Amino acid sequence: MRGAIVAGIVAAVLTPAAAQAAPARAAVGLLGTYGFGRAAVIGQSGMEAGIFRAYAVRSGFAGDDLLVSYQTRTAPLEEETVVYTAAFNQVADPQSECRKVGADGVARKAWASFRCRTGFVPSYTLLVR
């Protein structure tokens, strides 16, 4: 009996578990291209939410590129985190922008999942996990 307990403990210590897995690695790159002026709003909000470590904006012909530094995520955060809110008076189609930013973040592993919550006077809030 005692040998089985010791063997179980040794196996548990030597076998990597999900909690013992290597930490997520840092990534730097293009999150996406958004409307002129919107990349800075999204980047700043992502910094304030603790999702991005740093961000930069590069203006182009089709809009502003949002370059970000973040911790890659393969598993969802424990709690939903609000990244930003797009209001109808700030962007032509807040729902579409919210979905694009959310999908871009999942594709680049800035977050594992997202949802866009509608608010007062058509605004959309991006929540991520």
Sequence and secondary structure as in RCSB ss.txt:
>XXXX:A:sequence
MRGAIVAGIVAAVLTPAAAQAAPARAAVGLLGTYGFGRAAVIGQSGMEAGIFRAYAVRSGFAGDDLLVSYQTRTA
PLEEETVVYTAAFNQVADPQSECRKVGADGVARKAWASFRCRTGFVPSYTLLVR
>XXXX:A:secstr
 HHHHHHHHHHHHHS  GGGS    EEEEEEEEESTTHHHHHHHHHHHTTSEEEEEEEE SSSEEEEEEEE  SS
  SS EEEEEEETTTSS HHHHHHHHHHHHHHTTS S EEEEE SSSEEEEEE 
